[in-house]
């Protein structure tokens, strides 16, 4: 059971009860930000785990037993996703290789981080489950490949026909706009396994 698995289990627990992670935290009597994505990593890049107490309170709030939660945490075990190194420039091969349903999201594949350019957010060897078809939602992370060949990770803020606006993962107050004609492709990051 890994860091990303536990947080994914909490996200699915909230989703299965029609709640956001913040809504689940409030229902459990916790601070509304307790399960926010921004709380899952320390500033130095180390993972921050939810406490057993906060998990127990969340389970109690929605009347779910630990066995059911464990099933959510391990829900994808045994499924195979296509794996591509993050430097693979041919996104259409990944999109057409295999469609797998994963927590209701279509057209998934996995990218393995092969260099330290995303450190400390994503370490070498981290595997990202991504989707080219998942809807753009504020606060969700995107992996972008520019036509120049550079890769970027950012949290989606807004978009227009000619640009995407992202905030920095490490500095959320810092936002930048990327022109669509500078983007080769982008995918939404759904979860990661470190």
N, C-alpha and C positions, 0 to 999 in steps of 0.2 A: 504494500500500500504506500503510495508516494504522495508527496505534497499536492501535486495537481489533481490526483484522484480524490483526495478528501474535499478539496474546494469544489471540484466538479460535482461530487455527491451532494454538497450543500446547495449548489446552484440548481441541481435537478430536484432536490427536495422542495425548494421554494417554487420552482416552475410547476411541479406536479400538484401544488396546492394553490396555484393562481397568484403566487406572490413573487415579488422581486427579492433579491438577497436582503435589501434594506427592510422590506416588509416582513420578511421572516425574522430578522433580528429584532425588530420592534415587537412583533407578536410574542417573541421569546422573552421579552423584558430586558433586552440588551440595548446598548447604544445603537442607533439606526445605522451607523457606519461599520459595525462590528464585522459584517460579512462582505463589505465592499471590496472590489478588486484592488483598490489602492492600499488596502490593509494586508494584502497577501505577500508582500515583499518588503523587506526592510530597505532603508536608503542605501545600505552597502551591497544590496543585491542578494542577500541571504533570504531564504524562504521564511515566512512567518506562518506558523501553523495555528489553526483554531484550537482553543483550549477544549479539553474534554467536557468541562462544565458548560461552555457555550454550545457545544454539539448536543449535550444532554438536554439543555433548556429548549433548543430548537426542535428536537425530536418530541419532547413533551408537549410543546406548543401546538404541534400538528398531529399529535397522538399517533406517532410512528415509532415502532420498535427498532432497536439497534440492528437486528437481522435485516430488516427492510432497508435501513440506511446502508448497511454493508453491501447489499445487492445493488444499490444505486452507485456506490463507489466503484464496484467491480463490473458494472453493467457491460462494458465493451470488451472485456477479456474474451479472447477466442475469435474476435473479428479481425480480419486482415485489411489493412489500408495500404494503398500503393505508397511506396516510400521514394522520395526524391531528395537529393542533396539540395540545399538552398541555393546553390549556384546554378542549378539547371535552368537555362533560359527558355525552355520550351513548355510553356504552361498548358497549351492545348493537348499535349500528350498526357499530362497528368489529369486533365479534366475528362478526357475520353477513355482513360485506362480502366476505370472501374467506378461505379457508383455504389456507395455504401450508405445506408441510413444510420445515423449516429445522433441520438437524442433529438430526432426530428429534423436534422439538417441534411440536405442532399449534397451530392457531388463533393465528397471529402477526399482528401489525400493527406499524406504526412510528409513533412519536410524536416530533414535533420540538419541542424546547424553545424556547419563544417569549419567555421573560422571563428575568431574571437571578436569580430566586428560588432556584435550585439552585446558583448560583455559590458556590464554585469547583469543586464536584463535577461539575456538568454546565453547560457554557457555552451561551449563546444560540446556536441553530443546531445543537446536537448532536442527533443522531437516535438514539433508543432503539428497539431491537427488543424488543418485549414480548409476553407471552403471558398470557391470562387462564386458560389451562388447564394451564400448567406446574406440576408439583408444588412444594409449599412445602418447601424444604430449608434447614437452618441455614446462615447465612452468605450466602445469596443475597439480592440486592437486590430490594426491592419499591418500586413507585410507588403511593402511596395517595392517593385523593381523599376527603377528609372531607365529610360532609353540609353542613358550613359553607361549603364551596367551597375550602378550603385544600388544598394538595398537600404531600405529604411523601415523602422518600426515606429508606429505612432498610434495615438488614440483618436478615432474619428470624431470630428467636431461638427462639420457641415460640408455640403457639396453644392456645386452648381454645374451647369453643363460644361463649363470650361476649367473647373478646378476642384481640388479636394482641400479641405482645411483639417489639419491634424494638430494635436497637442503632443508635446514631448512626453514619453513615458517616465523619464527621470525628473523632468521639470514641467508638471502639468500646466503651470501658468504660461509657459512658453509655447505659443502656437505658430504654425507656419502654413503657408498656402503653396500648393504644388499644382502647376498648370497641368491639365489633362494631357496636353500634347507632349509633356515631358515623361509621362508614365507609360512604361511598356506593359505592365500588368500589376494587379494587386489582388490579394486574397484576405479574407477575414480570419483571424486566429481565434479558434474556438477553445482550445485548451492545450496544455503542454505537459510533457513527461520529461523530467530532468534526470 
